[in-house]
């Protein structure tokens, strides 16, 4: 139901934009967003947009990352600027549904220092 894309290899300080295509209406979900998982670590929240539209960010990405959505296209985006080595992770698109949560396949983001 969720298809993520846009990962890649960049140098520190550069930018990437991740995209997530949802198969249904993203407003049917309580929230959509992005998580990431670094090697050896648990999956962690990066950014979310609740149905109402306000945004939430992890402290580590506040001011550098921007989450947005295109309701007409059922798309969720994560614009990542000023990337750091420590942003290297597999990024997952996420949606909180009425009954269960949904995850897209991960997309690898690698930042070289």
C-alpha positions in Angstrom: 0.0 0.0 0.0 3.0 2.3 0.5 5.8 2.6 -2.0 8.9 4.6 -1.0 11.5 5.9 -3.4 14.2 8.5 -3.7 17.1 7.2 -1.5 20.6 7.2 -2.6 24.2 8.1 -1.9 25.1 11.7 -1.2 27.8 13.7 0.4 27.4 15.5 3.7 25.7 18.9 3.2 23.7 17.8 0.2 20.0 17.2 -0.2 17.6 14.3 -1.1 13.9 14.1 -1.4 12.1 10.9 -0.5 8.7 10.1 -2.0 6.0 7.8 -0.7 3.1 6.7 -2.9 0.0 5.5 -1.1 -2.5 3.2 -2.8 -5.5 4.9 -1.2 -6.6 8.2 0.1 -4.0 9.4 2.6 -6.6 11.3 4.6 -8.1 7.8 5.4 -5.1 7.4 7.8 -4.8 9.1 11.1 -1.2 10.1 10.2 1.4 9.5 7.6 5.1 10.0 7.9 8.7 8.6 7.9 10.7 6.5 10.2 14.3 5.4 9.8 16.5 2.6 11.1 20.2 2.8 11.5 22.4 -0.3 11.6 22.1 -2.0 15.0 19.4 0.4 16.1 15.6 0.3 16.5 13.4 2.1 14.1 12.9 5.8 15.1 10.5 8.5 14.2 11.7 11.1 11.7 8.6 13.1 10.8 4.8 12.8 10.7 1.8 14.6 9.4 -1.4 13.8 11.3 -4.7 14.0 9.4 -5.2 17.6 10.6 -2.0 18.7 8.9 0.3 19.8 11.6 3.8 18.4 11.4 6.0 16.7 13.9 9.8 16.2 13.7 12.5 14.4 15.6 14.8 16.8 17.3 17.7 15.5 15.3 16.2 16.6 12.0 14.2 19.7 13.0 15.1 22.6 10.8 16.8 20.4 8.2 14.0 18.0 7.1 10.6 19.0 5.8 7.6 16.6 5.5 4.8 17.4 3.1 1.9 15.7 1.4 0.0 16.0 -1.8 -3.5 14.9 -1.0 -4.7 14.9 -4.6 -1.8 12.6 -5.6 -1.8 10.5 -2.4 1.9 11.3 -2.0 4.0 12.0 1.1 7.4 13.6 0.7 10.5 14.1 2.9 12.8 16.9 1.8 16.1 16.3 3.5 18.6 19.2 3.5 22.0 19.6 5.0 22.4 15.9 5.3 24.8 14.5 7.9 26.7 11.3 8.1 24.4 10.3 11.0 21.4 10.5 8.8 22.5 7.4 7.1 19.8 4.8 7.5 17.0 2.9 5.8 14.0 5.2 5.6 10.5 3.8 5.8 7.2 5.4 4.8 4.5 4.9 7.4 0.8 5.2 7.8 -1.4 4.8 10.9 -4.7 3.3 10.0 -7.9 2.7 11.9 -7.1 -0.9 12.6 -3.4 -1.3 12.0 -0.3 0.5 10.9 1.2 0.2 7.4 4.8 0.3 6.3 6.4 0.7 2.9 9.6 -1.0 1.9 12.6 0.8 3.0 14.8 3.1 0.9 18.5 3.4 1.7 20.0 6.8 2.4 23.7 6.9 2.7 25.6 10.1 3.5 29.3 10.1 3.1 31.3 12.4 5.3 
